Amino acid sequence: MVMEESETPRSPEAEVGLQVEDLWDIQEQQLTPTEKLNACFESIPVSAFPPAPSSQVIEINSDTTLADAVKLLARHKLLSAPVVDVNAPEDASWIDRYLGIVEFAGIVVWILHQSERMEGSNTAFDLATDDAEDATASAVAAAANGMSSPRFKSMHPDSPTATCGKFFETLTSSDFYKNTKVGDISGSFRWAPFLALQKANSFLTMLLLLSKYRMKSVPVVDLGEATVDNVITQSAVIHMLKECAGLHWFESWGSKKLFELGLPLMKPRQIIKVNEDEPVLQAFKLMRQKGVGGVPVVENGGSKAIGNISIRDIQFLLIAPQIYREYRSITAKNFLTTVRSYLKEEHEKESPLLGGMVTCRRGDSLKEVIMKLDSMKIHRIYVVDGGGNLEGVITLRDIISKLVHEPRGYFGDFFDGVLPLPANSRV
């Protein structure tokens, strides 16, 4: 018996897809498929996007320590969270209530500056004995300066950061790390300004912020309450697309091969990677230097990847000392090995790090890639040739960028009120 459509259970994401389907069918015939999608998404308000799980809509107070912020983000499996100014008056508007967004990326930058200071010292980690207030001020100043010239060249084998275990053990046990507040670094360590959508803004606006404007997540504010009502992430958009499989508009777009869409965007020689025997800290330095969220770990002297390290993986060096205590130098390879053992012990079966490398081929369809990314809960997939050699990488942002384009003058004065943007802003 064929089930009636009304009996077929539909996810909230699929309901959004049906709205697009209805709008798709009434678009003017002369429009290109991309123009049709733009028009459809411009007609749907972000209030229609399903709410994120309550565990993912968290706020971090500005007086929270970095140590506690790392634990919060790791526990909720988040890359970032809005920072609430604890000194803001109760009747503050949302733009005055939130200082910005704290990200794993920002915390990584802070840590890298401490490692550079350690490399410059001849003895043990001198920051551990610094006056906390002076040390915090210098860290923020160093970060602000480092943003404009993020070069990290000192990776001599005998440098303190090559012996990463000692560095992280000293850092995480220091009062400096335990006492530095999120509010102390929120202005210096952001890859994007704090931009929030109102419920009446369109899907098109949201998709452009997540793709062209490189935001990892977009908060949606309730103007009446001056609070964040929803948080829309790149992952949530990819999940929505996966739930739209079978709908005409999705199939006409998703059935295209990667190479037909110009994916991957980069050439093999442009891939940012780290060799398996390099210190794992170098992987995080490369992410900061190049502004990427993850790098593949490749076999020495080759281009075959054995694993992936993402920006959020620094959490393991901060909350799980057993990761590095057995090693004089934490190489990228033994970092991957030890983290996998740690995750198995913790019964974290869903962690992407347990699954090894997730790859695809240039001839795969976009739909196939979306299904993989969503099922594995990962942010990037590597393109390989027949021999398993790296040919490129495709991120969630790359896929969303192929869904819509920005019309000329589209944002108008949207960014007014958040300008001037921080010097390190990517918008």
VEXLUM-372002 format. One record per residue: x, z, y of N, C-alpha, C in turn; residue in three letters. Coordinates in steps of 0.001 Angstrom, whole numbers, plus 500000, padded with zeros to 6 digits. Each point is the difference from the previous one (the first is absolute). Example, Ala and Ser with C-alpha at 12.3 -4.5 7.8 and 13.67 -1.06 7.14 Angstrom:
513190507800494310499110500000501190500900500000501200ALA
499650499280501050500820500060501190499230500730501090SER
//
This chain:
500849500000498814499151500000501186500891500000501245MET
499676499153500933500760499930501237499521501094500948VAL
500925500769500532499626501080500908499630499430501363MET
498896500448500540499600499574501332501024500505501008GLU
500186499230501066501004500390501009499690501367500579GLU
498694500310500152499625501285500585500397501163499097SER
500183499704498671500385501052499072501508500156499916GLU
500735498994500496501456500028499894500572501019500983THR
500722500995499492500569500985500929501033499350500903PRO
499915500268501256500935499445500972500768501126500673ARG
501310499826500114500798500989500708499757499827501501SER
500291501029500787499861499862501465500848498851500551PRO
501187499792499392500866498908500450499367498641499704GLU
499352499894498835499340498744499650498822499727500918ALA
499347501057500471498896499823500954500516499355501289GLU
501197500394500417500608499362501173500242498529499699VAL
500505499719498799500231498614499601498742499166500029GLY
498878500601499641498723499278500034499581499686501433LEU
500339500910500920499721499712501415500792498774500448GLN
501271499942499579500821498841500333499400498742499381VAL
499531500114498769499403498860499304498801499456500762GLU
499128500896500460498816499575500748500395499302501299ASP
501004500559500677500452499413501259500720498674499760LEU
500736499924498890500751498797499650499063498797499883TRP
498856500226499367499071498903499718499343499414501247ASP
500018500763501112499320499502501197500972499534501083ILE
501308499987499658500982499550500992499911498489500195GLN
500408499544501158499961498571500300500933499232499073GLU
499547498858499542500710499234498983501375499521500462GLN
500152499744501323501270499432500466501129501028500050GLN
499674501262499831501034501035500024500858499934498743LEU
501295500300500162500881500094498836499678501300499256THR
500421500129498734499756501249499264500523501235500733PRO
501188499886500606500550501149500730499151500336501218THR
499547498987500716499134500236501161498683500633499575GLU
499500499574498833498772500607499480500197501483499713LYS
501124500310499337500265501408499684500172500826501268LEU
500711499447500977500148500703501276498635500343500593ASN
499104499013500018498669500204500578499216501039499205ALA
500129499964498678499296500979499161500485501416500283CYS
501317500186500001500538501344500197499788500492501433PHE
499909499093500954499720500417501377498570500515500126GLU
499125499600499090498583500388500073499684501301499269SER
500985500567499302499757501228499235500721501165500675ILE
499287501077500346500649501155500652500775500837498987PRO
501046500695500460500797500826499082499194501162499441VAL
498876500310500628499138501064499465499480499635498614SER
500049498694499656499536499556498679501048500227498924ALA
501251500301500406501044500197498995499768501337499306PHE
500045500025498672499745501246499267500930501119500440PRO
499484501213500082500848501130500408501098500270498988PRO
501168500393500500501108500364499120499672501322499316ALA
500573500244498820499819501311499358500408501112500966PRO
499282501106499952500279501089500940501445500468499907SER
500609499858498817501389500437499832500967499145500805SER
499564498797500415500883499098500742499771500056501505GLN
498969500708500425499749500131501434500457501394500412VAL
501310500130500155500555501304500368500667499901501366ILE
500116501130500650500692500099501279501094501042499858GLU
501075499820500736501108500950499974500170500573501396ILE
500016501306500090500168500647501300501429499823500502ASN
500123499931501319501315499750500594500998501121499737SER
499507501208499651500923501107499722500325500134498511ASP
499614498992499204500367499968498588501477499632499874THR
500724500652499115501414499669499825500134498689499223THR
501159499343500155500250498774499247499914500256498502LEU
500506501145499552499974500325498574498566500023499489ALA
499100500632500762498602500081499580499293498653500144ASP
500386499216501008499399498671500179500332499098498814ALA
501249500069499527500405499206498835499151500396498792VAL
499813501294499804499201500470498855498551499522500106LYS
499443500058501212498613499564500207499828498517499703LEU
500879499172500566499909498559499788500190499658498523LEU
500962500673499357500261499722498584498813500408499139ALA
499421501162500287498872500491499188498792499079500098ARG
499778499459501195498842499126500202500327498525499765HIS
501266499729499608500438498629499731499776499089501208LYS
500405500494501165499829499260501250501357499647500600LEU
500018498899500749501213499608500719500048500592501398LEU
498814500361500545499954500484501376498727500796500225SER
499990500727501121498811500765500375500024500249501507ALA
498810500056500640499949500292501431500488501413500293PRO
500658500145501150500501501304500427499102500539501112VAL
499430501175499777499120500630500979500818500919500895VAL
499835499848501299500686500851500956499311501367500032ASP
500669501019499489499374501330499926499800500604501386VAL
500647499431501006499855500522501362498936499264500811ASN
499367499008499397498957499255500718498763500872500175ALA
499320499891501146498773500777500200498918499580499012PRO
499042500884499765498956499730499014499157498780500363GLU
499839499748501290499149498887500420500812498723500261ASP
501217499937499477500864498830500229499399498753499356ALA
500222498846500645499582498734499406500933499697498836SER
499615499027499159500832499712498829501398499548500385TRP
500122499267501109501313499479500372500925501123500472ILE
499406501119500473500803501157500392500162500991498855ASP
499134499901499013500044500952498885501109499658499010ARG
500295498704499861500990499581499009501312499604500668TYR
501106500600499514501325499680500535500504498659499488LEU
499620499668498798500504498782499381499834500091498501GLY
500860499312499293499937499977498542501366500365499444ILE
500025500925499050501251500311499314500002499204498704VAL
501122499340499741500126499154498822501210500412499182GLU
499937499695498700501199500177499191501153499229500625PHE
499685498827500544501050499191500626500694500765501117ALA
499228500703500811500576500759501092500861501156499514GLY
499529500672498955500771501108499438501301499483499404ILE
499948498813499390501218499390499449501019499753501109VAL
499516499474501137500909499745501123500660501301500453VAL
499217501034500093500534501313500399501086500445499029TRP
499731499838498703500973500406498982501273499165500104ILE
499846498709500258501173499135500091500900500409501153LEU
499400500423501088500826500460501118500744501272499637HIS
499379500847499195500710501207499575501153499614499067GLN
499784498996499154501079499574499095501159499412500796SER
499688499268501082501068499436500835500801501115500670GLU
499299501036500422500709501134500604500875500684498966ARG
499482500048498763500782500619498942501253499185499708MET
499871498667500018501161499147499775501061500212501072GLU
499542500363501192500937500197501097500667501350499987GLY
499533500900499117500598501332499956501037500071498893SER
500979500854500149501070500131499006499720501100498988ASN
498965500797500286499698501125499120498579499869499483THR
499468501117499561498634499987499461499000499660501089ALA
498785499882499599498934499540500892499860500936501199PHE
500571499589501135500053500904501141498639500255500615ASP
499048499116499744498669500208500586499353501270499472LEU
500358500403498800499371501166499394500280501264500791ALA
501090500020500749500353501193500761499750499829501488THR
499497498816500394499709499776501418498828500856500434ASP
499955500260501288498805500620500563498835499024499833ASP
498900500467499441498895499102499633499474499209501183ALA
499848500654501141499430499301501156500931498907500500GLU
501293500306500092500960499002500458500093498845499014ASP
499976500364498716500120498965498971498809499059500038ALA
498803500550500181498801499168500065500071499051501179THR
500415500526501144500083499158501193500987498865499796ALA
501143500303499388501000498950499795499524498983498976SER
499230500461499017499485499068498990499028499015500618ALA
499130500498500870499033499127500662500727499010500904VAL
501012500493500726500767499110500879500741498945499180ALA
500570500418498889500718499050499141499056498944499465ALA
498793500439499652499025499045499465499623498963501041ALA
499762500474501214499608499080501066501097498962500244ALA
501251500455499975501115499069500192500157499073498800ASN
499843500558498804500201499217498792498984498898499830GLY
498814500169500603498963498997499843500437498651500556MET
500797500027501070500373498736500627501215499359499333SER
500736500790499226501158499430499310500105500598498601SER
499033499682499131499929500652498684501002499431499007PRO
501282500218500251501032499513499090500634501191499272ARG
500065499889498696500575501080499211501088499380499126PHE
501233500027500487501070499280499314500915500919499194LYS
499906501286500246500954500904499364499564500357498590SER
500416499214499029499662500284498605501266500031499146MET
501054500570500554501255500126499265499768500854498755HIS
500603499639498853499756500750498766500297501491500107PRO
500932500375500890500357501407500116499208500726501076ASP
499065499314500654499231500650501059499017500994499397SER
499618501026500785499082501011499469498692499423499467PRO
499491498922500607498720499495499518500127499231498699THR
501229499631499604500159499417498666499733501087498954ALA
500359501251500360499667501131499143498647500530500463THR
498961499197499731498684500267500595499405501328499583CYS
500310500429498746499393501231499513500280501177500911GLY
501266500126500401500386501105500875499268499916501333LYS
499888498783500518499326499824501283498554500466499934PHE
499255499522499012498581500351499926499788501462499644PHE
500870500535499168499881501414499656500205500863501242GLU
500994499635500810500270500760501218498900499803501028THR
499526498760500136498954499712500981498721500757499689LEU
499511499899498767498697500579499678500011501523499968THR
501191500590499872500079501467500016500289500545501396SER
500231499105500962500381500457501341498788500410500831SER
500204500956500883498952500415500933499640498843500929ASP
500982499164500259499767498851500885498873499124499471PHE
500060499639498726498962499176499384498678500762499931TYR
500091501274499659498778500794499839499317500296501332LYS
500766500005501093499435500396501297499664498842500926ASN
500539498812499754499694498862500857498532499627499841THR
499293499905501121498560499743499975499714498505500106LYS
498872499613499428499549498617500091499863499586501460VAL
499491500894500824499830499700501415501310499712500710GLY
501116500527499462501304499770500612500460498554499841ASP
499545499321498964500484498646499737498916498936500109ILE
498757500386500201498910499019499934500135498888501030SER
500587500287501143500145498963501010501150499056499730GLY
500990500435499222501190499195499785499971499211498704SER
499295500503499018500072499401498675498695499316499605PHE
499619498994500730498793499253499629500330498528499909ARG
499488499340498971500156498560499896498847499297500692TRP
498953500710500326498857499428500704499406501073500890ALA
499403499616501120499349500990500845498729500500499334PRO
499449501093500512498737500497499460498875499169500611PHE
499501499083499225498874499168500415498825500306499096LEU
498839500210500571498814500296499199498901499004500328ALA
499210499694498987498846499127500185498748500829500208LEU
499048499434500719498665500572500067499148499299498951GLN
498901500625499612499188499476498910499445498614500306LYS
499847499687501280499433498706500370501032498881499989ALA
501293500345499931501015498953499913499817499201498710ASN
500552498802499977499736499105498875501049500090498893SER
499611499500498836500931499863498887501197499154500401PHE
499760498975500798501095499114500407501062500786500756LEU
499574500858500921500940500837500746500802500872499046THR
499305500625499069500648500886499034501004499244499133MET
499618498818499524500888499218499133501246499533500747LEU
499848499650501254501154499570500793500963501156500264LEU
499459501184500247500867501160500217500794500318498737LEU
499383499813498839500669500310498739500970498911499560LEU
499885498815500569500882498906499572500969499622501107SER
499542499251500981500896499523501055500647501146500766LYS
499240501079500210500526501100500805500581501136499165TYR
500153499753498696500849500808499119499604501466499861ARG
498761500342500251499588501382499809499739500249498518MET
500450501167499507499796500331498592498565500454499751LYS
499397500620501006498626500459499893499403500049501403SER
498684499882500062499310499999501291498936501090499991VAL
500130501010500869498956501016500083498778499472500749PRO
498837500427499584498745499670500686499467501301500576VAL
499779500040501319499621501250500645498501500074500261VAL
499507501217499944498637500317500404500082500485501442ASP
499531499167500919500153500335501423499291501295500359LEU
498857500236499377499249501214500319500741501266499625GLY
500652499948498827500725501172499514501473499987500401GLU
500477498862500504501410499832500370500918500290498824ALA
499562499596498810500789500223498793500083498704499186THR
500943499984499067500140498851499103498895500062498949VAL
499194498939499931498858499952499085500357499304498693ASP
500937499061500067500411499254498818501423499505500217ASN
500705499730498928501333499407500064500004498801499067VAL
500275498824500556500013498770499203501444499588499783ILE
500401499921498751501379499669499651500097498556499502THR
501231499491499965500236498683499418499528499980498545GLN
500282501071499276499593500074498588498495499925499847SER
499264500653500912498535499986499921499460498592500227ALA
500637499239500882499569498616500245500249499146498765VAL
501168500176499363500299499242498783498996500351498900ILE
499625501274499903498993500399499009498655499343500309HIS
499655499921501267498757499325500386500036498536499553MET
501140499346500209500123498598499598499855499855498484LEU
500600500902499266499891499954498539498544500119499567LYS
499245500849500678498592500202499657499134498782500361GLU
500560499091500786499253498803500410500202498827499041CYS
500773500211498932500226498936499021498662499488499476ALA
499885498686499916498763499389499525499128499461501117GLY
500205500510501209499239499495501141500618498690500492LEU
499167499100500469500449498645500340501118499993501019HIS
499847500769501075500999499976501068501346500516499493TRP
499943501016499120501251500557499485500673499020499037PHE
499213499404499119500578499099499007500623498772500654GLU
499383499497501083500550498810500663501334500315500678SER
500184501248500354501242500449500646500986500521498962TRP
499519500848499105500882500668499047500495499131498868GLY
499354498859499770500441499127498908501239499202500358SER
500383500007501261501183499248500425501266500613499407LYS
500962499139499675501295500449499486500822500587501150LYS
500904500899499649500836500635501024500751498965500822LEU
500615499019499329500803499022500747499128499148500915PHE
498721499829499674499093499232500851499706500741501302GLU
500100501313499945499744500826501187501281500328500762LEU
501129499463499523501271500295500673500557501355499647GLY
499614500542498849500514501289499537500982499771498850LEU
501080500799499924500380501052500938500490499436501325PRO
499986500849501031500356499546501341501504499828500174LEU
500784500737499213501451499945500193500684499220498893MET
501198499513500304500824499294499026500796501028499190LYS
500418499624498785500726500956499140501183500676500686PRO
500736499253500812501193500587500648499623501034501061ARG
498739500021500402499555500950501030499496501316499414GLN
499914500084498691499484501214499373500948501166500256ILE
499471501088500475500790501205500252500001500814498718ILE
501174500230499443500088500686498710501189500942499983LYS
500014500867498995501098500948499840500499499898498561VAL
501317500046499815500575499954498654499798501321499284ASN
499942499943498681499661501184499207501011501137500148GLU
501269499689500303500990501072500097500248500467501430ASP
499217499512500959500122500492501377499250501319500153GLU
500449500864500908499269501256500229498547499720500378PRO
499091500801499485498587499769500284499719500119501495VAL
500807500804500692499802500134501441500154498654500700LEU
500830499125499421500165498678500583498695499212499947GLN
499202500210498962498712499311499904499101500396501167ALA
499967501290500310499167500464501109500562499552501347PHE
501321499920500098500607499513501236499641498534500233LYS
499995499219498928499624498592500124498554499854500433LEU
499124500843499455498587499950500394499856500278501484MET
500732500998500471499922500341501428500590498876500855ARG
501146499500499588500693498977500782499202498716500093GLN
499374499610498903499274498735499933498501500149500250LYS
499511501223500107498585500204500278499097499606498842GLY
500444500272498764499185499675498831499636501283499260VAL
498961499912499184499505501191499312500541500207498601GLY
500815499056499504500552500152498663501053498947499733GLY
500879500290499037501049499042499623500129499967498489VAL
500334498820499432500263499939498566501401500493499686PRO
500154500596498834501312500396499495500423498937499002VAL
501160499366500247500423498884499156501239500359499192VAL
500162499285498876501185500172499174501244499612500796GLU
501080500682499740501244499689500703500411498549499768ASN
500294499311501097500472498636499900498948498981499657GLY
498737500389500016498943499054499649498814500100500921GLY
498929499326499634498777500031500816498783500389499170SER
500254500633498841498894500493499189499698501440500393LYS
498757500261500322499617501330500460499668500907498820ALA
500435501247500108499713500981498949498996501045500468ILE
499648499959501276499045500969500512499792499825501490GLY
499119500809500550499682499948501425500016501412500561ASN
500557500149501197499971501288500699499253499791501304ILE
498987500825500241499211499882501223500302501161500935SER
499552499857501230500298500990501031499483501389499622ILE
498854500028499300499419501302499676500763500717498883ARG
500870499266499289500718500615498880501025501023500445ASP
500272500053501296500923501038500473499408501388499777ILE
498676500055499779499366501294499732500660500695498803GLN
500447499217499005500572500608498802501322500693500299PHE
500725499509501009501252500643500381499747501264500815LEU
498770500135500510499677501131500869499212501095499284LEU
499222499629498982499148501008499359500367500255498542ILE
500946499238499444500379500178498594501518500061499864ALA
500602501164500241501472500126499958500613499548498679PRO
499237500119498888500559499609498706500350498520499944GLN
499466499222500953500285498564500033501490499755500218ILE
500641500832500821501379499690500372501045501027499565TYR
499603501132499468500977501051499735500996499643498897ARG
499627499087499114500895499653498904501016498939500409GLU
499842499456501193500836498863500374500921500330501168TYR
501250499545499874500909500097501147499554498999501068ARG
499641498810499555499526498971500916498707499418499439SER
498944500010500789498726499460499531499984498507500280ILE
500277499218498984499911498556500165498540499576499916THR
499738498793500447498630499486499939499498499982498562ALA
500883499634499061499578499908498597499667501372499425LYS
500889500998500214499682501285499375498900500740500760ASN
499751499609501247498830500522500717498731499543499285PHE
499922498702499697498821499468499301499819500672498641LEU
501098500124499254499933500594498664499516501438500051THR
500568500777500933499681501415500067498591500230500536THR
499573499195500958498641500140500523498977499690498902VAL
500267498981499204499071499673498910499884501162499022ARG
501141500638499682499966501164499103499209501135500630SER
500219500217501289499288501056500728498491499748499990TYR
499594498748500233498578499673500041499346500174498632LEU
500727499661498948499449500193498658499783501486499715LYS
500963500809500436499862501449499811498823500551500780GLU
499737499394501170498895500456500837498680499327499610GLU
500051499138498986498808499287499513499382499100501071HIS
500861499434500838499529499073501038499968498587499419GLU
499045499742499136499959498724499284499650498823500895LYS
499398500274501156499560498901500860501046499580501021GLU
501139500652500023501010499663501005500562498602499769SER
500086499175501065500586498662499878501419500021499457PRO
500750501079500257501382500068499550500120500042498478LEU
498925500383499313500036500045498550499794498624499380LEU
499441499079500771499643498698499458501109498970500017GLY
501154500329500563501067499015500095499680498935501039GLY
500689498880499900499809498924500971498696499251499739MET
499269499747501053498785499183499905500314498668500671VAL
499874498908499253500426498696500505498894498963499851THR
500204498872500654499098498863499889500829498725500152CYS
499357498860499855500648498701500147499354499249501153ARG
500734499051500571499480499228501131498713499250499648ARG
499843499670498722498821499255499573498790500859499707GLY
500139501329500128498854500891499796499020499845501157ASP
498742500293499729499003499936501072500024501291500811SER
499517499906501224499922501180500854499095501050499363LEU
498934499560499351499082500919499322500740500810498944LYS
500843499351499202500759500698498962500902501067500609GLU
500626499667501111500889500951500658499217501179500555VAL
498855499738500604499160501074500533499576500949498882ILE
499633499456498863499593500830498863501148500908499554MET
501215499457499948501159500800499602500284501111500998LYS
500032499633501268500310500990501039498995501143499989LEU
498722499665499842498964501029500030500039500871498750ASP
500152499392498837499986500782498765501214500914499893SER
501149499545500525501222500793499923500166500955501189MET
499137499859501006500074500847501199501380499929500653LYS
500469498750500198501307499795500609499852499186501281ILE
501044500008500831499950499356501311500764498690500067HIS
500751499665498923500748498751500010500196499520498581ARG
500099498695499873500240499400498695501119498983500169ILE
500889499921499015501169499119500112499749498686499271TYR
500391498905500665499869498666499435501307499664499284VAL
499895499571498735501203499678499225499891498595499419VAL
501157499445499642500004498693499334499944500202498491ASP
500172498916499251499915500078498547501042500892499369GLY
501118500202500687501061500849499484499909501438500465GLY
498956500322500728499830501365500499500756500293501272GLY
500579498963500632500741500197501246499046500069501183ASN
500334500844500950499138500203501166499903498744500857LEU
498774499634500359499776498874500903499305500431501289GLU
499488501215500022499322500457501202499177501246499730GLY
499374500486501038499132501167499894498727499728500777VAL
498884500492499481498706499857500677499418501394500201ILE
499660500321501233499453501317500321498501499906500256THR
499364501156500050498573500041500333499758499338501353LEU
500911500255500933499854499433501344500054498480499963ARG
500873499444499154500096498538499881498670499403499552ASP
499348500657499043498735499485499474498905500064501057ILE
499908501132500685498967500131501040500227498972501103ILE
501286499713500287500301499032501067499539498597499642SER
499820499715498703499517498692499571498476499920499994LYS
499369501133500243498533500054499985499417499630501356LEU
500651500428501083499486499768501353501143499592500926VAL
499650499495501168501004499712501027499481500517501332HIS
500916500222500943499600500549501299499652498875500969GLU
498753499937500455499625498997501014500758500272501300PRO
500234498967500765500723500135501265499292500993500918ARG
500759500956500527499448500986500929499016500960499374GLY
500028500121498678498970500779499299499962501464500432TYR
501157500642500106499999501442500261499745500358501465PHE
500194499046500910499695500277501403500651501287500471GLY
499178500954500458500524501271500505499912501114498956ASP
499900499601498716499840500995498937501101501047500026PHE
501237499569500279501125500929499935500162500824501279PHE
499186499731501020500059500825501208499644501436499634ASP
500711500931500602499740501403499695501033500567499042GLY
500638499112499227501082500466499140501338499488500510VAL
499974499253501087501220499493500608500431500932501133LEU
501299500143500306501079499276499319500204500537498590PRO
500254499101499079500199500386498616501371500650499830LEU
500139500849498967501313500580499732501044498905499797PRO
501234500293500362501065498992499919500186499472498599ALA
499687500818498990500203499568498606498749499364499403ASN
498976499779500815498756499430499475500207498588499490SER
499271499657498939500097498666499449498820499155500465ARG
499155500542500857498867499216500518500400499357501306VAL
//
